[in-house]
Amino acid sequence: GIQGIVDAYRQILPQIRLYGPTNFSPIINHVARFAAHSLQQGTAAQYFILLIITDGEITDLDQTRQAIVNASKLPMSIIIVGVGEADF
């Protein structure tokens, strides 16, 4: 649930270092492959939620837009949360 996500975030945050470039399309495409595979199975048993927490502006904007369009009919949601002072 949500509390599990918050707990995992708080646990890992002191151990990570955020840096660029900020390319979203590779991870969106990666999760989309899982969602596409699930869709091909013919069951609605799996739904994927990709949560991206970023401290930087997207550096592959055109590729990210295309990845989102390609994933739009798959059983998945993409949530992007900007943290910090970048122009999100």
N, C-alpha and C positions, 0 to 999 in steps of 0.2 A: 503494500500500500504506500500511500504518500509518506507516512512516517518513516517507512523503511528507506525511501529515497533520501529524505532529509537526513536521517541518521548516517547513511552511507556517504553522503556529501560532506557532512561535518567530520567524519572519521578520516576521509581521504584528503580533504582540503589542505591541512598542514604539510602534506607530503608531496604535493604537486607544484609544478612551476609552469605557468601559462606562458606561451611564446608563439610567435608567428612563423611562417605565414598562416593565415586562417582560411584553410581550404575545407569547405563543407561537402563538396560534391563526392569525394571518395567515401566518406562514412554514410552518406545518404544512399549512394549506389550499393554499398555493402549490405546495409539493412534491407534495402529494396529487393535484393536477390533472395534473402530469407523469406520476405513477404511473398514474392512471386512464386517461390517453391511451395509455400504453404497454400497459396491460391490454386496451384496446379494439382494439389492433392484432392481438391474437390470438397474439402470440409471447411467449415468456418470455425475451427477449433483454436486457431491462433490469430492474434492481433498484435502488432508490433508498435511500440511507442519509442521513438528516438528522441531523447532529451539531450540537447547540445547546450552546454554552458560555455560561453565565450567571453573573452575580455578584449577582443579585437574585431575590427571590421572585416567583412568577408572579402577575401582577396581573389576568389574565383567566382565572382558573381554570376557571370553568364552560364558557367557550367553548373553552378548550384541551382539556378532557375530551371535549367533543363532537367536536372536530376529530380527536382520537386515535381515538375510537370509529368515526368515519366513515372513517378511513384504515386501520382494522384489517384489512380484507380486501384491501388493495391491496399490490402488490409493493414494500413499503417498510418500513424500520425507522426508529424515532426514538430517538435517544440524547441524553439531557439530562445535562450535567455541570455541577454547581455548583462555583464557585470563590469563595473568600472566606469571610466569616463569617456570611452570611445563613442563615436557617432553611430549609434545603432539604428 
